[in-house]
Amino acid sequence: MVKYRYRKYSLSRWPDVTAMGGQLERHRQDIFEIDVENTIKNGEIIEEYYDDKPYPSFLVLGLNYKPLHVVFAKNHEENEIIIITVYYPDKEKWSDDYKRRIEK
């Protein structure tokens, strides 16, 4: 069984990330853990960050009752998924299908 851990790491792509930012953001937006788990299990990986430390991470798009982005890292040794951040994508920052960032 995969363990889910809601914690935020200072990953190389987001050096300004704080320890509990992802969990606080998840609560502010009324995102439920079941939606996060469904997105990871059934969503589409739209970005891969293999160079992130301490583990590679992935951005997944889930289409539940509304589009959801989940960034998570996978610790294969412990069979653990670490939730980095969870948010509803902003229509102004993402393409219509929420798979590509809009360059400005």
CORDA-V859322 format. One record per run of one state. SS is the DSSP state (A for helix, B for strand, O for the rest). FROM is the first residue (numbers start at 0). TO is the last residue. If there is no record, write none. Layout:
ss=[SS SS]
from=[FROM FROM]
to=[TO TO]
This chain:
ss=[O B O A O A O B O B O B O B O B O B O]
from=[0 2 6 20 28 32 42 43 49 56 63 66 75 79 87 93 94 100 101]
to=[1 5 19 27 31 41 42 48 55 62 65 74 78 86 92 93 99 100 103]
